[in-house]
Amino acid sequence: MLKLLILLLVIRIESEECELWPGGPRHMSTLIIVNRKLIKLCFDPWSKEEEVIIRTKRFVERYGLFGDETVMTIANACFRKKWQRWKPSGVKLETGPLQAAVDFDLGCGDDSCFIKALAGESTSQATTRACETLIESDILENRQKKKCFSEISKEISRLRGLHTAFGFGSEYNRLRVDLESYILQSTVSSQTIIEGGTMHYAFKLHAMRSLLDALLETTTQQVHVCEIGFNMGHSSLLWLTHSPRIRVSSFDLQQNWYSSPAAQFLSSVFPSDRFSITWGNSRRTLSEQPPSHCNLIFVDGGHDFETALCDLWNLRRSAALDNHLILIDDANFKSVAQAWHNATNAGWILHDGDIFEDAHFDSPYVARSSMLFGSYNLLEEEPHHHHQVDHHCEDDDEENNNVLPLSAVQDICSRF
């Protein structure tokens, strides 16, 4: 009976692809084979698993179908795609970016559903081989061949395109793969989901390198990167592999299971005079163990307003007087943007630029992910209000335009 229900479901949605999330965000899609049919499901990867299951139940009921197994068949296909995106080695470079080796699972439980494009094999060849195998194995109906070729080739092309975001053969990518392998080997649990991950945004990686180059060009001495938010260590690794003149001091809450093994790996690769990490709440550790002479201050810690504001505030006295830059990540989070706006409007941070995909979004505050950069105003002991970034904010957004006096900021940031 279950197979009949799924078959009916597949038939009815074949012409209505991506209807799992009607009227909602469609950030990600996944392919799945059920009852010899290839279907495409679109969903919002940012939602919690409970939300995916609830929406899947509504989707099934909308077509007059019921059953927990049917729901989980669909929901699990979404989970697999999400896990592929946010787990270590989601993009594991073992070959160059041109005709790279990639693979993905169609989730039917048969080896033939594990699609592979071999290194050096054209997308057309890989797609033809995969679809013919699926049809010959009676996993996919013959009349689905055209659809199979279309969707499989798109997925192979998408995965191969991801490889261009990383410089194959670079020390960063070689060590990135080693880092992720080390992390996976360090746990016996099935926890493979990684929260965040700057490496997934190619435009950020290029911007981070460019800003670091600008600092390196101003001195022949060591450049000190002070980083709030170590997480899995990708950004630390990016800094460290960019130049032997880079030293990284990282601060992290250590709330994720993979942060400790990631730090162990970096400590085994780089000497202690180039990499160090301090564990604990940054609102306390930055006050008690402040770094010194920070050239690049990278703030990517807690995303609530007070934590982001205090990370910016507490690093003010650590900035190198002659040569420094502040870079804050995830300005698309309203609370992070508010913290930055408070600092810039109060005048103790000078806003210099926005980093986001401006071909697709009008503002860093509505982009899927973004960064802002600037510097501390170290010339004024009591900075005046500058209101230099209000043009980014909504006119009626009082939270963005209210400016905390320095005494209030000091009071907030003195509380742990």
Protein Blocks (a to p, Z undefined) as FASTA:
>chain_A
ZZmmmmmmmmmmmmmghklmghiacfbccdddeehiacdddddfkbcfklmmmmmmmmmm
mnopacjklmmmmmmmmmmmmmmmmgghkbacfbdfehpacdddehlopaklmccddehi
afklmmmmmmmmmmmnopacfklmmmmmmmmmmmmmmmmmmmmmpcghiaklmmmmmmmm
mmmmmpcbfbfbdeejjklmmklmmmmmmmmmmmmmmpcbdcddddehjknommmmmmmm
mpckbccddddehlafklmmmmmmmmmmpcfklgccdedjfklmmmmmccehifbdcdfb
dfbfklmmmmmmmmmmmpcfklccdddehklbmklmmmmmmmmmnopaccfbdcddfklb
cbfklmfbdcddddddfkbmbacdfklmlmmpcfklmklmpccdfklmmmmmmpZZ
